[in-house]
Amino acid sequence: MDKRSWDKVFAERFARHEDELKWLYCELYNADMQAYDYFVGMLYRAYQARPEALRALDGQREKNPDWYRAHDITGMLMYVKAFAGTLKGVREKLDYIQDCGVNYLHLMPLLESPEGRSDGGYAVSDFRRVQPELGTMEDLAALASDCHDRGIAVCLDFVMNHTSEDHEWARKARAGDWESQCRYFFYDNWVVPNEYEKTVPQVFPTTAPGNFSWCPALGKVVMTTFWPYQWDLNYANPMVFNDMTDNMLFLCNQGVDIIRLDAVPYIWKALGTTCRNQPQVHTLVRMMRMACEIVCPGTLLLGEVVMAPDKVVPYFGTVEKPECHMLYNVTTMASIWHTVATRDVRLLRHQLGQVFALPGQYTFLNYLRCHDDIGWGLDYGFLGQFGMDEVPHKKYLNDYLTGKWPGSLARGELYNDDPRLGDARLCGTTASLCGVQTALENGGGAPLEAALELDVALHALMFTLSGVPVLYSGDEIAMLNDDAYHADPLKAEDSRYLHRGDMDWAAAKKRGDESTPEGRVFAAIRRMEALRSEHPAFDAAAKVRLLPDNGNSLLGIERVCGGERLLALFNFGQFAQVGLPGESGEFTDLWTGETVRAEDVLVPGGGFRWVAKE
């Protein structure tokens, strides 16, 4: 390609990465220069297609590369259809989104996918078309533009491990096209697939067992790690990487600010391994990071790595060679719900201690609930010393959070229950898991007050942690489970739809009335957002540590920055506790603005306190 014709800005960005990019590409793809030259040409075409408004935004963010680490950012995760019906509907609800204090909007999968075989939109049949019932690509670009005008960044899932069996490549493969077949993993018989099965874990052992499916149209076996209608892409083929990166950059050019790399640990397959977290995955993500820095440097990569911390952290890359800008703090999420069920903070302290020890530039997304289930991937080696063995302990957690345990008000349902292994995951909205739904059905009173106190305290814990706090749409008004999903034949077999119900706009109208559950939780979250934005102790540069152990049910976190010392206290027990033994002097209660003496700081059962001093 003739570099002399390149735009100066593109040429300068490319030059910064050229040596590493070429070396990594050629190492991975056996010095296939034809494929590399195509890749470079594709990058330039994507740059040329980038709208001027987005180029201007790139320039602003290049001057402030840590913009996404500011302590005034709050995220919200939503399904377009459930929230407002269509993309145009979301545009019409931007006032509400801003009223929630949200400036980071994560739109769940909305690209074209076959009805009934979409896995909630994760089986993409066309990466450049929006699901027709939701709108068009032009609608997505218009929504992104409106969001940018309001200072809201837009996040979108990029499903990169597989395509739908209805994707153009898959249709051509079924028709016998060899080049298209080479984009997937096809085998003439079960010999090689059976070898894979010896080492590759199953994602859905009860609902979609195995990692391969029979393709009757070809009389061949195809790799399908997740569902039979999702065909795994073969990233050992450079054209798969080239074209998928092209698809990603196309979405960036529609105004998407954050690309969520779905199931990224799975994208490189190697016989004799688990096909998870292979070294080549990091090479691919590093090249994608460089592609964005060349074409659209205002764009961020968010890695979906739902694994143990030692598997998650490598996806940040290094300071010199970064990969993802942000990762999910999935272990903390699961540990929080473990703590709710056990009233024991020892695991949460242990896990947070590991997070706090990581380099400060690592940025996590913190959340209480997401679109998916809660998996109990806990540190059972640590829990074992307290007599909590994996299988019976998982059963206890699920019994408690589904309300089967005596005294529990929680209302969840199991997902992917495997009685043979004694394993199951959990679904439910934050409010229902905290007991709000059961308490309302039983007449409210003290149980409802306790459930709402817990709901607010859990959100306060999320806002205390460094990183980006992300609300699941509806949690800001304490939305309850959608039990009606059982009657929908397209949803009834998937209990994750329990917490994927349509936005309750009638309930949202109550958000200004603090005497209602909706208003109580909404006002509390808005207060947290304001305090987090105002106080320097919440800055990403803060030094964060755990306070000395003060019993098995009280968690204390210290944040120090800008001359301010914040102590965040969370009581998972039933009764009030003294929060600051060993401390002296006066503090300001951030919630009330009152001055309190250290010895008078009581933390209510199931509640929290934020106190600070300069």
CORMO-V950310 format. One record per pair of residues at least 12 apart in sequence whose ideal C-beta (glycine too) atoms are under 10 Angstrom apart, sorted by the first residue. I is the first residue (numbers start at 1). J is the second residue. Records with the same first field share a line. If there is no record, write none. Layout:
# CORMO-V950310
I=J  J
This chain:
# CORMO-V950310
1=37  38  40  41  43  44
3=15  18  40  44
5=44
6=40  44  47  48
7=44  47  48
9=47  55  58  59  294  297
10=43  44  46  47  48  50  294  295
11=44  294
12=294
13=43  47  58  62  290  293  294  295  297
14=40  43  44  47  290  293  294  295
15=294
16=290  293  294
17=43  286  287  289  290  291  293  294
18=40  290  294
20=286  287  290  320  321
21=36  39  40  43  286  287  290  291  293  294
22=36  39  40
24=282  283  284  286  287  290  321
25=39  40  238  241  242  283  284  287  290
27=280  283
28=235  236  238  241  268  279  280  283  284  287
29=235  236  237  238  239  241  242
30=236  238
32=238  239
34=238
35=237  238  239  241  242
36=238  242
38=238  239  242  243  246
39=238  239  241  242  243  245  246  287  291
40=242  291  294
41=242
42=242  243  245  246  249  291  295
43=242  245  246  249  290  291  292  294  295
44=294  295
45=246  249  295
46=245  246  248  249  250  252  253  291  292  294  295  296
47=249  253  294  295  296
48=253  295
49=249  250  253  295
50=249  252  253  295  296  298
51=141  145  253  254  255
53=144  145  148  149  255
54=141  144  145  148  252  253  254  255  256  257  296  298  299
55=296  297  298
56=148  298
57=148  153  255  257  296  297  298  299
58=252  292  293  295  296  297  298  299
59=297  298
60=298
61=153  257  296  297  298  299  300
62=293  297  298
65=297  298  325
66=325  361  363  540  541
67=153  257  298  300
68=104  153  257  258  300  302  325  326  363  467  468  540
69=325  326  360  361  363  466  467  468  539  540  541
70=103  468  533  538  539  540
71=463  466  467  468  469  529  531  532  533  534  535  536  537  538  539  540  541  542  561
72=101  103  151  529  530  532  533  534  538
73=101  102  103  104  151  153  467  468  469  470  529  532  533  540
74=100  101  102  103  104  462  463  468  469  470  471  476  525  526  528  529  532  533
75=102  103  104  105  106  152  153  155  258  365  366  367  467  468  469  470  471  472
76=97  100  101  102  103  104  105  106  107  152  155  469  470  471  472  473  474  475  476
77=102  104  105  106  107  108  155  260  365  367  369  370  371  470  471  472  473  474  475
78=90  93  97  102  105  106  107  108  371  471  472  473  474  500  503
79=107  108  109  110  120  121  134  371  473  500  501  502  503
80=107  108  109  110  121  130  131  133  134  135  139  140  143
81=108  110  121  131  133  134  500  502  503
82=108  371  473  474  482  497  500  501  502  503
83=96  97  107  108  473  474  502  503  505
84=96  97  134  473  502  503  505
85=133  134  135  502  503
86=110  130  131  133  134  135  136  139  143
87=107  110  130  131  134  135  136  137  138  139  140  141  142  143  144
88=134  135  136  139  142  143
89=134  135  139  143  503
90=105  107  110  134  135  139  140  143  146  147
91=135  139  142  143  144  145  146  147
92=146
93=503  505  508
94=143  146  147  149  150  152
95=150
96=476  503  505  508  511
97=147  150  152  473  476
98=147  150  151  152
99=476  508  511  512  522  526
100=471  473  476  477  508  511  522  525  526  529
101=471  476  522  525  526  527  528  529  530  532  533
102=150  152  470  471  473  476  529
103=147  150  151  152  153  529
104=147  152  153  154  155  257  258  365  468  469  470  471
105=143  144  147  150  152  153  154  155  156  257  258  473
106=153  154  155  156  157  258  260  302  365  367  370  371  470  471  472  473
107=121  134  140  143  144  147  154  155  156  157  256  260
108=120  121  122  155  156  157  260  370  371  473  500
109=121  122  123  124  131  156  157  158  159  260  262  371
110=124  130  131  133  134  135  139  140  156  157
111=123  124  125  126  127  128  129  130  131  134  137  140  156  157  158  159  164  247  251
112=124  125  126  127  128  129  130  131  132  134  137  164  166  167
113=125  126  129  131  159  163  164  166  167  229  230
114=131  164  165  166  167  229
115=131  133  490
116=229  489  490
117=164  165  166  227  228  229  230
118=131  164  166  227  229  230  490
119=159  162  164  204  208  226  227  229  230  494
120=157  371  372  491  494  496  497  500
121=134  157  159  371
122=157  159  161  162  164  226  227  230  262  263  371
123=159  162  163  164  165  166  167  226  227  229  230  231
124=157  158  159  160  162  163  164  166  167  230  247  262
125=163  164  165  166  167  168  170  171  229
126=163  164  166  167  168  247
127=158  159  160  163  167  168  243  244  246  247  248  250  251
128=246  247  250  251  254
130=254
137=250  251  254
138=254
139=254
140=154  156  251  254  255  256
141=251  253  254  255  256
142=254  255
143=254  255
144=156  251  254  255  256  257
145=254  255
146=255
147=255  257
148=255  257
152=257
153=255  256  257  258  298  299  300  468
154=251  254  255  256  257  258
155=256  257  258  259  260  300  302  326  365  468  470
156=248  251  252  254  255  256  257  258  259  260  302
157=251  256  258  259  260  261  262  263  302  304  371
158=244  247  248  251  252  256  258  259  260  261  262  264  288  301  302  304
159=226  230  233  244  247  260  261  262  263  304
160=233  235  240  241  244  245  247  248  259  260  261  262  263  264  266  267  284  285  288  304
161=225  226  230  231  232  233  235  244  261  262  263  264  265  266  267  268  269
162=184  223  224  225  226  227  229  230  231  232  233  262  263  266  267
163=183  184  229  230  231  232  233  240  244
164=227  229  230  231
165=184  213  215  217  222  224  227  228  229  230  231
166=229  231
167=180  183  184  230  231  233
168=180
169=181  182  183  184  231  233  239  240  243
170=183  184  215  222  229  230  231
171=217
173=186  215  217  218  220  222  231
174=215  216  217  218  220  222  231
175=217  218
176=217  218
179=237  239
181=215  218  220  222  234
182=234  236  237  239  240
183=231  232  233  234  235  237  239  240  243  244
184=215  220  222  223  224  231  232  233  234  237  240
185=211  212  220  221  222  223  224  225  231  232  233  234  236  269
186=215  218  220  221  222  223  231  234
187=212  215  220  221  222  223
188=218  219  220  221
189=219  220  221
190=212  214  221
191=221
192=212  221  223  271
193=210  211  212  213  214  221  222  223
194=210  212  221
195=271  272
196=210  211  212  223  225  269  270  271  272  273  274  275
197=209  210  211  212
198=271  272
199=270  271  272  273  274  275
200=212  223  225  266  269  270  271  272  273  274  275  276
201=225  274  275  276
202=225  418
203=224  225  226  227  263  266  416
204=225  226  227  415  416  418
205=416  418  420  421  423
206=415  416  417  418  419  420  421  423  424
207=227  415  416  417  418  493  494
208=224  225  226  227  228  229  230  416
210=224  225  228
211=223  224  225  226  232  269  275
212=224  225  228  232
213=227  228  229  230  231
214=228
215=228  231
223=269  275
225=263  266  269  275  276
226=263  266
230=263
232=263  266  267  269  275
233=267  269
234=267  268  269
235=267  268  269  278  280  281  283  284
236=268  269  270  280
240=267
241=267  283  284  287  288
244=267  284  288
245=284  287  288  291  292  295
246=291
248=261  288  291  292  295  296  299  301
249=288  291  292  294  295  296  299
251=296  299
252=291  292  295  296  298  299
253=295  296  299
255=299
256=296  299  300
257=296  298  299  300
258=299  300  301  302  325  326  365  468
259=288  292  296  299  300  301  302  303  324  325
260=300  301  302  303  304  324  326  328  365
261=281  284  285  288  301  302  303  304  305  315  323  324  327
262=302  303  304
263=276  303  304  305  306
264=277  281  282  284  285  288  301  302  303  304  305  315  323  324  327
265=277  278  281  282  285  303  304  305  306  307  311  312  314  315
266=278  281  304
267=280  281  284  285
268=280  281  282  283  284
276=305  307  311
277=305  307  310  311  312  314  315
279=314
281=303  305  314  315  323
282=314  315  317  321  323
283=323
284=323
285=301  303  314  315  317  322  323  324
286=317  318  321  322  323  324
287=323
288=301  323  324
289=301  317  321  322  323  324  325
290=321  322  323
292=325
293=322
299=325
300=324  325  326  363
301=315  317  322  323  324  325  326  327
302=324  325  326  327  328  363  365  468
303=315  316  317  323  324  325  326  327  328  365
304=324  327  328  330  365  370  372
305=324  327  328  330
306=328  330  331  333  334  370  372  375  377
307=328  330  331  375  377
308=330  331  377  378  379
309=327  329  330  331  332  351  354  355  358  379
310=354
312=324  327  328  329  330  331  358  362  364
313=327  354  355  358  359  362  364
314=327
315=327  328
316=358  359  361  362  363  364
318=359
319=359  361
322=361
324=362  363
325=362  363
326=362  363  364  365  467  468
327=362  363  364  365  467
328=364  365  366  367  370  467  470
329=351  352  355  362  363  364  365  366  367  462  465  466  467  468  470
330=364  365  366  367  370  372  374  375  377
331=347  348  351  352  354  355  364  377  378  379
332=348  351  352  354  355  364  366  367  368  461  462  465  467
333=365  366  367  368  369  370  374  375  462
334=347  348  351  374  375  376  377  378  397  425  426
335=347  348  349  350  351  352  355  376  377  378  379
336=348  351  352  366  367  368  374  458  461  462  555  570  572
337=368  369  374  376  378  397  400  401  410  412  426  428  430  433  434  458
338=351  374  376  378  379  383  388  393  394  396  397  400  401
339=351  458  461  553  555  570  572
340=368  397  400  401  408  410  433  434  435  454  457  458  572  606
341=393  396  397  398  399  400  401  405  408  410  426  433  572
342=383  386  388  393  396  397  400  552  553  572
343=552  553  571  572  573  574  605  606
344=383  386  388  551  552  553  572  573
345=546  549  550  551  552  553  554  555  556  570  571  572  573
346=382  383  385  386  388  549  551  552  553  555
347=378  379  380  382  383  386  388
348=461  546  555  570  572
349=546  547  549  552  554  555  556  557
350=379  382  383  546
351=378  379  382
352=461  465  544  545  546  555  557
353=545  546
354=379
355=465  466  467  544
356=465  466  543  544  545  546  557  558
357=544  545
358=466
360=466  540  541  542  543  544
361=540  541
362=466  467  540
363=466  467  468  540
364=465  466  467  468
365=467  468  469  470
366=461  462  463  464  465  466  467  468  469  470
367=430  462  467  468  469  470  471  472  475
368=429  430  433  434  455  458  459  461  462  469  470  471  472  475
369=427  428  429  430  431  432  433  458  470  471  472  474  475  499
370=470  472  496  499
371=472  473  496  497  499  500
372=415  425  427  496  499  500
373=412  413  414  415  416  424  425  426  427  428  494  495  496  498  499
374=397  398  401  412  415  425  426  427  428  433
375=394  415  416  423  424  425  426
376=390  393  394  395  397  398  423  424  425  426
377=425
378=390  393  394  397
380=393  394
386=552
390=422  423
391=421  422  423
392=422
393=422
394=421  422  423  424  425  426
395=422  423  424
397=424  426
398=412  413  414  415  417  422  423  424  425  426
399=414
400=412  426  433
401=413  414  426  427  428  432  433  434  435
402=414  424  426  427  428  433
403=428  432  433  435  437  438
408=435  438
409=432  433  434  435  436  437  438  439  441  442  447  448  450  451  454
410=426  428  432  433  434  435  436  437  438  451  454
411=428  429  431  432  433  434  435  436  437  438  439  441  480  481  483  498
412=425  426  427  428  429  432  433  437  481  495  498  499
413=425  426  427  428  432  481  483  485  486  495  496  497  498  499
414=426  427  495
415=427  428  494  495  496  498
416=494  495  496
417=495
424=495
425=495  496
426=495  498
427=481  485  494  495  496  497  498  499  500
428=480  481  495  496  498  499
429=455  472  474  475  478  479  480  481  482  498  499  500  501
430=454  455  458  459  462  471  472  474  475  476  478  479  480  499  521
431=451  452  454  455  474  475  477  478  479  480  481  499  517  518  521
432=451  455  478  479  480  481  482  483  498  499
433=451  454  455  458  481  499
434=450  451  452  453  454  455  456  457  458  478  521  606
435=447  448  450  451  452  454  455  606
436=448  450  451  452  454  455  478  479  480  481  517  520  521
437=451  478  479  480  481  483  517
438=451  480
439=451  452  517
440=478  480  517
441=480
444=517
448=517  520
449=520  606
450=574  604  605  606  607
451=478  517  606
452=478  517  520  521  524  606
453=520  524  571  604  605  606  607  608
454=572  605  606  607  608
455=475  478  517  520  521  524  525  606
456=478  520  521  523  524  525  527  528  606  607  608
457=524  569  570  571  572  603  604  605  606  607  608  609
458=475  570  572  606  608
459=471  475  476  521  524  525  528  529  608
460=524  525  527  528  531  532  568  569  570  591  607  608  609  610
461=555  557  568  570  572  608
462=525  528
463=525  527  528  529  531  532  538  568  610
464=528  532  537  538  544  555  557  559  566  568  569  570  608  610
465=538  544  557  559  568
466=538  539  540  541  542  544  559
467=540
468=540
469=525  528  529  532
471=525  529
472=499  500
473=500  503
474=499  500  501  502  503  504  507  508
475=499  521  522  525
476=508  511  518  521  522  524  525  526
477=503  504  505  507  508  509  510  511  516  517  518  519  520  521  522  525
478=504  507  510  511  516  517  518  519  520  521  522  524  525
479=499  501  502  503  504  507  508  517  518  521
480=498  499  501  504  507  517
481=495  497  498  499  501
482=497  498  499  500  501  502  504
483=498  501
484=497  498  501  502
485=497  498  499  500  501
486=498
504=518
506=518
507=519  522
508=522
510=522
511=523  525  526
524=591
527=590  591  610
528=590  591  610
530=590
531=566  590  591  610  612
532=590  610
534=590
535=559  561  562  564  566  590  610  612
536=559  560  561  562  563  564  566  612  614
537=558  559  560  561  562  563  564  565  566  567  568  590  610  612  614
538=559  561  562  564  566  568  610
539=559  560  561  562  564
540=561
541=560  561  562
542=558  559  560  561  562  564  565  566
543=558  559  560  561  565
544=557  558  559  560  561  566  568
545=557  558  559  560
546=558
547=567  568  569  579  580  581  582  583
548=581  582  583
550=569  571  577  578  579  580  581  582  603
551=571  573  577  578  581
552=572  573
553=570  571  572  573  574  575  577  603  605  606
554=569  570  571  572  573  577  578  579  581  603
555=568  569  570  571  572  603  608
556=568  569  570  571  579  580  581  583  603  609
557=569  570  610
559=610  612
560=612
562=614
563=613  614
564=588  612  613  614
565=587  611  612  613  614
566=587  588  590  610  611  612  613
567=579  580  583  587  590  598  601  609  610  611  612  613
568=590  608  609  610  611  612
569=601  602  603  607  608  609  610  611
570=603  606  607  608  609
571=602  603  604  605  606  607  608  609
572=603  605  606  607  608
573=603  604  605  606
574=604  605  606
575=603  604  605  606
576=602  603  604  605  606  607
577=601  602  603  604  605
578=598  599  600  601  602  603
579=598  599  600  601  602  603  604  608  609  611
580=596  597  598  599  600  601  602  603  609  611
581=598  599  601
582=598
583=597  598  599  601  611  613
584=597  598  599
585=597  598  599  613
586=598  600  611  613
587=600  601  609  610  611  612  613
588=610  611  612  613  614
589=601  609  610  611  612
590=609  610  611  612
591=608  609  610  611
592=609  610  611
594=611
595=611  613
596=609  611
598=611  613
